[in-house]
Each structure stands twice: as structure tokens, then as C-alpha cells.
Amino acid sequence: ILFTSSIQLDHLLEIAGTLGVEADARRTLAERVVIASIGPVMTSALIAQGYPPDVIPKHPKMWALVKAASDEAAPILAKKVNR
């Protein structure tokens, strides 16, 4: 999952709560997806919620986020799934 703005995380958790699946959404974020973050504000928001990003691009640009996630996601996800 690619996060580019902290409001995205807030909305995801708010909607999950409204649908009654917040616990499942939180568990999925922690255990079953690769989290990619762009920028220090987004990264701080993820960390504050207990979801340190797995992928942070070297440059705070969308192309760098997509490239880093593409390059790094498969082995990270394999480790998470096989825990």
C-alpha cells in the first residue's frame, strides 16, 4: 500500500471503523501488506499509529515511491507472509 498523505491513513482507519472491520484493517497493515511512505509527515503518522513503513524512497517524489515499492516489495512481503 502506498501512502502519500497522512489523511489517507486517517480515512482508511475511519472507514474501516465505520464498517466494523478496523481490527482486521489494522492487523492487515501490520502483518499482510508492504507499506510504502513518501515524506517525513506521512512516515511520522504511520509510525505514530504503529505501522513503520517498509519502503521509504530516497527522493520524496511519486516516481521514486513507485519505483522503490516496485523494487523492494516482493521480498518484504515474502518475509511478512512467512513469519
C-alpha positions, 0 to 999 in steps of 0.5 A: 500500500502506498501512502502519500498523505497522512489523511489517507491513513486517517480515512482508511482507519475511519472507514474501516471503523465505520464498517466494523472491520478496523481490527482486521484493517489494522492487523492487515497493515501490520502483518499482510501488506508492504507499506510504502511512505513518501515524506517525513509527515506521512512516515511520522503518522504511520509510525505514530499509529504503529505501522513503520513503513517498509519502503521509504524512497530516497527522493520524496517524489511519486516516481521514486515511491513507485519505483522503490515499492516496485523494487523492494516489495516482493521480498518484504512481503515474502518475509511478512507472509512467512513469519 
